[in-house]
Amino acid sequence: MPIEPRPVGASRPSIVDESNKAPQALKPAFLPTADKRREARYPCQDPAKVRILNDSGGIYFATLVDISRSGLCIEIEANLGTGAKVEITLPREAIIFGEVRYCRRTAPGYQAGIFIEDVFYAHRADTGEHIHDDTLSHYLESKGLGAREILSVRDHLLHCNLCSARYDVVAKLQDRHDAAAMDR
């Protein structure tokens, strides 16, 4: 399976919380559309149900657009309002609790960014087994996994030192390979 290059500016997700560190490199000036996000996004198209936990209440259907280490993005037909606490249900998979960080108007409705506070799985997410090489490869390539699998790998990497170390080694090798390919 050929490895597709990541979008310009996208970075591999870090297993260690680096939110208080300065960026390692500036984006080139000739790339005005470079992705300025700190974490890689994993695209998906999973149906979800969103319940507003604040006093306004309300239940809405949404589509999970992408997931990162600390958040997710949904498309929804209602303006959720910044700061709202939400419960996002992925049917028969997981319940995610979070806080709305932004909610922007888009052509079909709204796009909301949610900070993930907690995740509960319908079935045990971590069976005690280490991440399979194929799953780790798909996670590194940011493709081929569903929302539940992405969340499960994310959680496993946060708690398993062995898999986290494997991830770091493979990510560094992939970064070197990508850099060498760009130099050609």
GUTORPA-316773 format. One line per field, with one value per residue: x, z negated, y negated of N, C-alpha, C, O in turn; residue number from 1. Coordinates in pm, whole numbers, plus 32768, in hexadecimal, padded with zeros to 4 digits. Layout:
<marzas>
n_east [X:...]
n_up [Z:...]
n_north [Y:...]
ca_east [X:...]
ca_up [Z:...]
ca_north [Y:...]
c_east [X:...]
c_up [Z:...]
c_north [Y:...]
o_east [X:...]
o_up [Z:...]
o_north [Y:...]
seq [NUM:...]
</marzas>
This chain:
<marzas>
n_east [8056:8050:80DA:8034:8080:8069:7F83:7FFD:809D:801D:8046:80D4:8017:8064:80CC:810D:80A9:80C9:8071:80C9:81B7:8291:8260:8319:837B:835D:8253:8286:828F:8228:8156:8030:7F43:7F7F:7F49:7F06:7EDE:7F22:7F16:7EF3:7DDD:7CE4:7C2B:7ACC:797F:789F:775B:76B8:7623:75CF:75BA:755E:75E1:75CA:74EA:7442:740D:73A1:73AE:7465:74A6:75DC:770E:783E:7965:7A81:7B8E:7C73:7D91:7D3C:7C41:7B12:7A59:7919:7805:76DA:757F:7536:758C:7671:76F0:7800:78B5:77EE:778F:779B:7712:7774:76FF:7768:76C8:76A5:77B6:7857:7851:788A:78FD:790C:797D:7906:79D7:79D8:78E1:7884:77DD:7781:774B:7689:762E:76AC:77FD:78A4:79A2:7A16:7A97:7B20:7ABD:7A86:7A64:798B:7964:788F:78CC:79DB:7AF5:7C0C:7CA9:7D7F:7E35:7F42:7F63:7F19:7FFA:7F92:7EB9:7F3D:7FD3:7F06:7EA3:7F7F:7F84:7EA2:7DAE:7CB4:7C42:7B2B:7A62:7A4B:7B23:7BFA:7BE5:7C0F:7D17:7D9D:7D6B:7DE7:7EF6:7F30:7F45:7FE3:8128:81D4:8153:8141:824F:828E:81ED:8268:8367:8324:829F:8370:841A:836E:8354:845D:846C:83A7:841C:8506:8494:8425:8509:856A]
n_up [8000:8067:7FCB:7F8A:7FA6:7E92:7E61:7EAE:7DA6:7CE4:7BBA:7B06:7A05:78B4:77A5:76B0:75DF:7673:7667:75E5:7654:7732:7896:796F:7A6C:7B64:7C4B:7DAA:7E65:7F65:7F63:7F32:7EF1:7E3B:7D44:7C03:7B1C:79E3:79BE:7A6C:7B3E:7B55:7C51:7C6C:7C98:7BEC:7B6A:7A67:7927:7884:7748:7694:7565:74BE:742B:7502:7591:7680:779D:78AE:79FB:7A8D:7B50:7B26:7B7A:7B69:7A93:7991:78B4:77D1:7808:78D1:7A04:7A6F:7B53:7B51:7B35:7A8E:79CE:78DB:781A:777F:7675:7616:7571:75E2:7640:7707:77C5:785C:7906:7874:7843:77B7:76B3:76A2:75DD:75D5:7617:76C9:779A:7876:795F:7A9B:7BAC:7CCE:7E26:7E2E:7D27:7BED:7B71:7A70:797A:788A:7749:76C0:7597:750E:7554:7583:75C1:767C:767F:75E6:7629:761D:762A:75AB:7655:7732:782B:7972:7A89:7B87:7B3F:7AB5:7B88:7C31:7B87:7B76:7C7E:7C88:7CEC:7D4D:7C60:7B82:7AB4:79AA:79A2:79C7:78DD:7821:785A:7828:7711:76B3:76FA:764E:755D:756E:755D:75FD:76FD:7734:774C:782D:78E8:78EC:7958:7A58:7AC1:7ACC:7B85:7C62:7C84:7CCC:7DBC:7E51:7E59:7EEA:7FDC:802E:805E:8144]
n_north [8076:7F2F:7E0F:7CED:7B94:7AAF:799C:7855:77B6:784B:7903:7A17:7AB4:7A69:7B2F:7ADA:79CF:78A3:77A3:76C0:767C:75C7:7597:766F:7631:7531:74FC:750A:73D9:73DB:7485:7442:74C2:7580:7678:7617:769C:773D:784D:7982:79CB:7AC1:7B30:7B7E:7BFE:7C23:7C65:7BAE:7B61:7A3C:79B2:789B:7836:7761:766B:7628:770C:7807:78E1:7953:79C9:7A22:7A1B:7AB5:7A26:7A16:7A8B:7A3D:7A55:79CC:7968:7941:791A:78B9:78C0:7813:77B6:76E8:75C2:75E9:7551:74B8:7545:75EA:7716:7860:79A1:7A9F:7B9D:7CBF:7DA4:7EE4:7EED:7E1D:7D20:7BD0:7ACB:796C:7818:7702:7655:75AF:753B:7529:748F:753D:759F:767F:7676:7672:7680:7715:7708:77E2:780C:792B:79B9:7AA7:7C07:7D14:7E68:7F47:8051:80F7:803D:805A:817D:81DD:823B:81F1:80ED:814C:8171:8125:8084:7FB8:7F51:7EEE:7E2A:7D7E:7D26:7C94:7CF5:7DE5:7E43:7E5B:7D7C:7DE4:7E97:7DE6:7D48:7E13:7E6C:7D7E:7D5E:7E49:7E1C:7D4C:7DCC:7EB2:7EFF:7F9B:7FB3:7EA3:7E61:7EFF:7E7E:7D7D:7DBC:7E23:7D43:7C86:7D03:7CFD:7BE8:7BA8:7C35:7BAD:7AAD:7AE4:7B2F:7A3F:79AB:7A15]
ca_east [8000:80A3:80BF:8012:80B6:800B:7F6D:8063:8087:7FE6:80AF:80AB:7FEA:80C5:8097:8127:8066:8128:8023:810C:8237:8290:8269:83A2:83A5:82FA:8221:82BE:823A:81E9:80E8:7FCD:7ED5:7FB4:7EF7:7F48:7EB3:7F8E:7F04:7EBD:7D4F:7CC3:7BA6:7A69:78F8:784B:76E3:76BD:75B5:7608:755E:7592:75D2:75AC:745D:73F3:73E5:7395:73F2:7475:74F4:7654:7770:78C5:79B7:7B09:7BB4:7D00:7DB3:7CF3:7BC0:7AD0:7A0A:789B:77AA:765A:7527:7518:75FC:767E:771E:7881:78B0:7785:77B7:7750:7723:776D:76EE:7780:7672:76E1:7847:7892:7815:78F6:78D6:7969:7956:790C:7A3D:79A9:7872:7884:7778:77AF:76DD:7619:7606:7719:786B:78CA:7A18:79F9:7B07:7AF9:7AD8:7A82:7A2A:795C:794C:7822:7913:7A60:7B48:7C93:7CA0:7DFE:7E8E:7F86:7F2C:7F49:8049:7F3D:7E6B:7F9B:7FF3:7E92:7E9D:7FEA:7F61:7E26:7D44:7C92:7C09:7AAF:7A6C:7A64:7BAC:7C54:7BE0:7C49:7DA9:7DC6:7D6C:7E4C:7F7A:7F43:7F59:803C:81AF:820D:8116:8167:82D8:8286:81B4:82CE:83CE:82ED:8283:83F0:8444:8316:837A:84DA:8449:8360:847D:855C:8446:8415:858B:8589]
ca_up [8000:806A:7F63:7FC2:7F55:7E41:7E92:7E88:7D24:7C81:7B6B:7AC2:797D:784C:7737:763A:75E6:7698:7679:75AD:7697:77A8:7912:7991:7AE9:7BA1:7CCC:7E15:7E8D:7FE5:7F4E:7EE3:7EC7:7DE5:7CD0:7B8C:7AA8:7998:79BE:7AE6:7B3E:7B94:7C8E:7C61:7CBF:7B96:7B34:79D6:78E8:7829:76E3:764B:74D6:7477:7411:757E:75BB:770F:77D8:793D:7A46:7AC3:7B90:7AF5:7BF0:7B4D:7A07:7971:7830:7765:782E:7948:7A4E:7A9E:7BA3:7B0B:7B6C:7A29:7992:7854:77BE:7740:75E6:75F4:7552:7638:763D:7791:77C7:78D6:78EB:7858:7840:774B:768A:768E:7598:75F8:7612:774B:77A1:78DB:79B1:7B0D:7C15:7D4E:7E87:7E07:7C9B:7B98:7B54:79E5:7944:7802:76F9:7681:7507:74E4:75B4:754D:7630:766D:765F:75B6:7698:7610:7601:7571:76C3:7770:78AC:79E4:7AE5:7BEF:7B03:7A9C:7C0B:7C5B:7B2D:7BA1:7D01:7C77:7D43:7D42:7BDF:7B5A:7A3F:7931:79AA:79B0:784E:77D8:786C:77E0:7682:7699:7702:75D9:74E5:7584:757D:766A:777B:7748:777E:78B7:7936:78FC:79B3:7AE0:7AED:7AEF:7C04:7CCA:7C9A:7D19:7E43:7E91:7E72:7F57:8058:8057:808C:81C8]
ca_north [8000:7EB8:7DAD:7C6B:7B27:7A64:7915:77F5:7778:78A8:7942:7A92:7A95:7A82:7B7D:7A89:794C:783C:7729:764C:7669:7570:75E4:7691:75F2:74DA:752A:74B8:7368:73F7:74E2:73F9:7517:75E9:7699:75E1:76E9:777D:78DE:79BC:79EB:7B40:7B1E:7BE7:7BD4:7C75:7C23:7B99:7B19:79DA:7980:7828:7853:76E4:7652:761C:7792:7820:7953:793C:7A2A:79E2:7A72:7AA4:7A08:7A41:7A9C:7A2C:7A8A:7989:7933:7974:78B8:78F1:786E:7818:7750:7682:757B:761E:74E9:74CE:7561:764B:779F:78BA:7A32:7ACD:7C2E:7D0A:7E18:7F67:7EE6:7DCE:7CA1:7B6F:7A50:7903:778C:76C0:75ED:7551:7569:74CD:74A2:7573:75A5:76D6:7663:7643:76D9:76FA:7749:7810:783D:79A9:79C1:7B32:7C65:7D93:7EC3:7FA7:80CD:80D6:800F:808E:8208:8204:8260:817F:80C3:819A:8121:80EB:8017:7F4B:7F17:7E9E:7DB6:7D24:7CEF:7C46:7D27:7E72:7E69:7E18:7D26:7E32:7ECA:7D74:7D29:7E83:7E65:7D03:7D7D:7EB0:7DDE:7CF8:7E1D:7F23:7ECF:7FEA:7F88:7E18:7E62:7F31:7E10:7D15:7DEE:7E2A:7CBA:7C48:7D3F:7CCA:7B5C:7BA9:7C62:7B3C:7A41:7B11:7B2D:79B2:797A:7A4E]
c_east [805A:8079:80A7:804C:8047:7FF5:7FDB:803F:8050:8059:8079:807A:8055:8084:80A8:80E2:80CE:80E4:806A:8194:8227:8297:82FB:83D3:8336:82CF:825E:825B:81F1:8177:807B:7F5C:7F04:7F5B:7F41:7F22:7F2A:7F88:7ECC:7E29:7D3B:7C37:7B4D:79E1:7894:77D1:76EC:763E:75F3:759C:75A2:7578:75B4:7515:7407:73C3:73E3:73E6:73F1:74C2:7568:76A7:77F8:7920:7A47:7B22:7C4A:7D18:7D5C:7C69:7B86:7A80:798B:7856:7720:7603:7505:7597:7605:76AB:77A0:7870:7848:77C3:775F:7772:770F:7769:7709:7738:76BF:7779:787E:783C:7889:78BC:793C:792D:7969:7973:7A1C:7933:7861:7817:77BA:7735:766B:75E7:7676:7785:789E:7946:79FF:7A7A:7AD7:7B21:7ADB:7A40:7A04:7934:78D9:7859:799E:7ABC:7BD3:7C8C:7D20:7E62:7ECC:7F4A:7F6C:7F93:7FF5:7EEE:7EC5:7FC1:7F81:7E87:7F06:7FC9:7EE3:7DB9:7D28:7C58:7B88:7AC5:7A8E:7AF3:7C12:7C5A:7C24:7CE2:7DE0:7DD1:7DD8:7ED8:7F97:7F69:7FBE:80C6:81EC:81D6:8139:81F5:82DC:8254:821D:8339:839B:82D2:8304:8424:83F1:8338:83FA:84C0:8405:83C0:84D8:8513:8434:8495:85AD:8558]
c_up [8000:7FFE:7FA4:7F69:7F07:7E80:7E5F:7E02:7CBC:7C37:7B2E:7A37:7918:77DD:76B4:764B:75FE:76A6:7641:75ED:7710:7824:7938:7A0F:7B1E:7C26:7D39:7E44:7F11:7FDB:7EFA:7EB1:7E6D:7D6B:7C53:7B0E:7A68:79A0:7A44:7AD4:7B8A:7BCE:7C7A:7C8C:7C6F:7B66:7A9C:79A8:7880:77CA:769A:75B7:7484:746A:748F:75B0:7651:773B:786F:797B:7A86:7B0C:7B57:7B6E:7BDE:7AB7:79FC:78E7:77C3:778B:78A9:7989:7A7F:7AFA:7B68:7B41:7B09:79F6:78FF:77EE:7779:76AA:75BC:75D6:75A2:761C:76CD:778F:7853:78C2:78E1:7851:77C6:772A:7666:7649:75BB:75ED:769C:7744:780A:7924:7A20:7B71:7C92:7DA9:7E59:7D79:7C4C:7B8C:7ACA:79BF:78B1:77C0:76B1:75EE:74D6:754F:756A:75C3:7612:7648:7634:762C:7693:75D7:75BE:75DB:76FD:77FA:791B:7A44:7B50:7BB9:7AE8:7B1D:7C3D:7C06:7B56:7C26:7CFC:7CD7:7D24:7CBD:7BC7:7ADA:79C1:792F:7990:791C:77FB:77E2:781E:774A:765F:7699:7689:755D:74F5:75B2:75F3:76F2:779B:7780:780E:7913:7953:795F:7A43:7B15:7B16:7B73:7C78:7CEB:7CEB:7DA9:7E90:7EB4:7EE6:7FDC:8089:808B:8118:8236]
c_north [7F85:7E56:7D27:7BFE:7AE2:79DC:78B9:77B8:77D6:78E9:79C2:7A6D:7AB9:7AD2:7B2F:7A03:78E1:77B5:76AE:7632:760D:75C6:75FB:764C:759A:7514:74D1:744E:7385:745B:74A1:7451:7589:75FB:766F:762E:772D:7814:790C:79DA:7A6D:7B35:7B98:7BAD:7C27:7C27:7C1A:7B52:7ABD:79A9:790D:7840:77D6:76D4:764A:76A3:77A2:7898:793F:79B0:79DF:7A4B:7A50:7A97:7A33:7A46:7A81:7A65:7A4C:7957:7976:7904:78FE:788C:7883:77A8:76E0:763F:75A6:75B6:750F:74E2:75C6:76D3:77FD:794C:7A5F:7B65:7C62:7D8E:7E9C:7F65:7E9C:7D55:7C45:7AF5:79E6:7879:774F:7650:7585:7590:7502:74F3:74D6:757E:7602:76BF:7624:76AE:76B3:774B:7767:783F:78BB:79A7:7A51:7B87:7CE4:7DEB:7F23:8031:80A5:80B5:804D:811B:8238:822D:81E2:8164:8114:813D:80DD:8074:7F9F:7F05:7EBE:7E1E:7D4F:7CDF:7C9A:7C72:7DBA:7E9F:7E1B:7DC9:7D74:7E67:7E5B:7D52:7D95:7E82:7DEF:7D21:7DE3:7E73:7D85:7D49:7E8F:7EF0:7F19:7FBC:7EF7:7E0E:7E96:7EC4:7DA6:7D3F:7DED:7D9D:7C73:7C7F:7D0A:7C38:7B51:7BD0:7BF1:7ACC:7A66:7B0C:7A9E:7978:79AC:79F6]
o_east [80A8:8003:80FC:804A:7FD5:8048:800F:7FCE:8053:80C2:8000:80AF:8099:8010:805B:80E0:8122:8118:804B:81DD:81BC:82CF:8350:844A:82BF:831D:8269:81E2:8187:813D:806B:7F19:7EB9:7F29:7FB0:7F43:7F8B:7FEE:7E7E:7DFD:7D79:7BD5:7B7C:79D6:783D:77DD:7721:75F8:7643:7531:7612:7507:7589:74C9:738F:735C:741E:7453:738A:7515:7559:768B:7822:7927:7A83:7AD6:7C97:7CBE:7D37:7C21:7BBE:7A67:7990:786B:76F5:7636:74BD:7602:75AB:768D:77AB:7827:7848:7821:76E5:77DD:76A5:77C5:76CA:7766:770E:77B8:78C9:77EA:78DF:7858:79B4:78BB:79CF:7967:7A3F:7923:7834:77FA:7821:76C5:75F7:757C:769B:776B:78C0:7951:79D8:7AC2:7A72:7B96:7B2B:79ED:7A53:78ED:78C4:781C:79D0:7ACD:7C0A:7C6D:7D2D:7ED8:7E90:7F07:7FE7:7F71:800C:7EE1:7E9E:7FCD:7F99:7E67:7EEA:7FEE:7EBD:7D70:7D7B:7C3E:7B7A:7B2E:7AE5:7B34:7C75:7CC6:7C6A:7D27:7E46:7E36:7E1C:7F2A:800B:7FA4:7FEA:80D4:8232:8222:814C:8210:8325:828B:822B:8362:83DE:82EA:8305:8456:8427:8339:8405:84F6:8425:83B6:84F6:854D:8433:8492:8603:8569]
o_up [7FA3:7FDC:7FED:7EEF:7F35:7ECD:7DF1:7DEF:7C45:7C71:7B23:79FA:7927:77BA:7656:76B8:75A7:76EA:766A:75BF:774C:781F:7922:7A1B:7B08:7C6A:7D25:7E49:7F29:8041:7E85:7E50:7E54:7D32:7C3A:7AA0:7AAB:798A:7A84:7A67:7BF2:7B82:7C79:7CA1:7CA9:7B3E:7A5A:79F6:782D:77F4:7668:7590:7411:749B:7488:75F3:7699:7708:78A9:793A:7AB0:7B07:7B59:7BC1:7C38:7A67:7A52:78AA:7764:7736:78E0:794B:7AB2:7AEE:7B50:7B75:7B2D:79F5:78B0:7778:773F:7668:7549:7619:75A5:75E9:7707:775D:78B4:7873:7938:7857:7777:777B:7615:7674:75BD:75C1:76DD:76F1:77FB:7926:7A07:7B87:7CBD:7D7D:7E5D:7D56:7C62:7B9B:7AB1:79DF:7865:77F8:766B:75CD:747D:759C:751D:761D:75A0:75FC:765A:7687:76FC:7562:759C:75BE:76FA:7834:7922:7A4F:7B72:7BFB:7B01:7B20:7C6E:7C3A:7B59:7C3B:7D61:7D0E:7CEA:7CAB:7BF3:7A9B:7974:78C7:794A:78E3:779B:777E:77DB:770B:75F9:7643:7662:74FF:7491:7621:7645:774F:780F:77D8:7861:7980:79C5:79B3:7A9D:7B8B:7B7A:7BC7:7CE3:7D5F:7D44:7E06:7F04:7F20:7F3B:8042:8102:80DD:815B:82AC]
o_north [7F73:7E4B:7CF4:7C0A:7ADB:79AD:78CD:778B:77B6:7903:79D6:7A10:7B1F:7AB9:7B40:79CB:78C6:775D:763E:75DA:7608:7634:75A4:762E:75B5:7556:7458:7466:734C:7482:74C5:742D:75E8:759A:769E:7603:7752:7856:78C4:79FE:7A84:7B30:7C0A:7B35:7C69:7BB3:7C73:7B12:7AE9:797D:791C:785B:77E0:7727:7662:76AB:7751:78B2:791E:79F0:796C:7AC2:79DC:7AF2:7A6E:7A0E:7AAA:7A9F:7A90:7921:79D4:789D:796E:7814:78F4:7745:7683:767D:7589:75C3:757B:7497:75F4:76FE:77EC:796D:7A49:7BA6:7C38:7DE1:7EBF:7FCE:7ED5:7D29:7C69:7ABD:7A01:7867:7765:75F6:750F:760A:7492:7569:74A2:7567:75D9:76F2:75B1:7725:763F:77C1:770E:7893:78B7:7997:7A72:7B56:7D1A:7DC0:7F4A:807C:803C:8106:8071:812D:82AD:823F:8176:81B9:8120:80C8:8069:800E:7F2D:7E8A:7E50:7DB4:7CD7:7C6B:7C5E:7C1F:7E00:7F16:7DA9:7DD4:7D4B:7E65:7E70:7D41:7D77:7E95:7DFA:7CFF:7DD6:7E94:7D76:7D14:7EC7:7EBD:7EDD:7FA2:7ED4:7DBD:7E5F:7EAF:7D79:7CEE:7DBB:7D82:7C2B:7C34:7CED:7C12:7AFD:7B94:7BD9:7A92:7A12:7AE7:7A86:791B:7973:7A17]
seq [1:2:3:4:5:6:7:8:9:10:11:12:13:14:15:16:17:18:19:20:21:22:23:24:25:26:27:28:29:30:31:32:33:34:35:36:37:38:39:40:41:42:43:44:45:46:47:48:49:50:51:52:53:54:55:56:57:58:59:60:61:62:63:64:65:66:67:68:69:70:71:72:73:74:75:76:77:78:79:80:81:82:83:84:85:86:87:88:89:90:91:92:93:94:95:96:97:98:99:100:101:102:103:104:105:106:107:108:109:110:111:112:113:114:115:116:117:118:119:120:121:122:123:124:125:126:127:128:129:130:131:132:133:134:135:136:137:138:139:140:141:142:143:144:145:146:147:148:149:150:151:152:153:154:155:156:157:158:159:160:161:162:163:164:165:166:167:168:169:170:171:172:173:174:175:176:177:178:179:180:181:182:183:184]
</marzas>
